[in-house]
Amino acid sequence: MKIGVIGSGVMGSGIAQTLAVAHEVVLRDISSEMLAKSLKGIEKNLSRSVEKGKMSQTDMNAILANITTSSDIRGIAHCDLIIEAATENVAVKKSIFKELDDMCKPEAILATNTSSLSITELAMATKRPSQVIGMHFFNPVPLMGLVEVISGQLTSVEVSDTVRDVALSVGKSPVIVNEAPGFVVNRILIPMINEAIGCLSEGVASAQDIDTAMKLGANHPLGPLALADLIGLDVCLAIMDTLFAELGEKYKPHPLLKKMVRANLLGRKTGLGFFKY
């Protein structure tokens, strides 16, 4: 299968690297500089695996040979599956899906890596809503085993089955999800992070002690505040906003989360969040 990936940021690069194990991948971004940076990062990640004995040089070369790049949207027009991994903004995503619908072959499947937005709403920006689906990977994509396969109201069973099989083909464990705000993981995870932020704001414990408590007391590999920094506080806020709008008061984002996003204290991506990087 030939797969297009839109967006060469952390998620898009990770998705491209992962899928290239078994498929031809075209990585698309408007910036040639971003594409070059992405390829360099993928090569670095793979080289690290070779050095650790987790992958052969031959396998690394084969993965890299499966990845091409394009700064022109038409470079993915011939793909069988296109996965959008752009910014978590519904207007931006709708615009991308409309453009893809007009340009891609009729049988192409259009997928989004959104972490919380409505698949059905995105699908209605196209004339092929039965072929629009969510394919939600988790960061870091090459290491995280889960893929949420999310059907919108009109997504066909055949499309869901195809996307599930693509996930399986690269060693991922797909879970089949019917569209709901936050899907499964973020419906549970992000409110927990929001509650941890509340504990910090109220002086219940320090950031370090909140994370230590959850790592040692709940057997979490990473504490909720460090995890928020890894996800990006702007992404956490966007998901909480979606949950709040769809499900009501108990999902209201904590004011401290809002203040940190306004101050551009977004976590690892900016070097400072609940912890310093």
Secondary structure, DSSP 8 states (H G I E B T S, - for coil): -EEEEE--SHHHHHHHHHHTTTSEEEEE-S-HHHHHHHHHHHHHHHHHHHHTTSS-HHHHHHHHHTEEEESSGGGGTT-SEEEE---S-HHHHHHHHHHHHHHS-TT-EEEE--SSS-HHHHHTTSS-GGGEEEEEE-SSTTT--EEEEEE-TT--HHHHHHHHHHHHHTT-EEEEEE--TTTTHHHHHHHHHHHHHHHHHTTSS-HHHHHHHHHHHS--SS-HHHHHHHH-HHHHHHHHHHHHHHH-GGG---HHHHHHHHTT--BTTTTBSSSB-
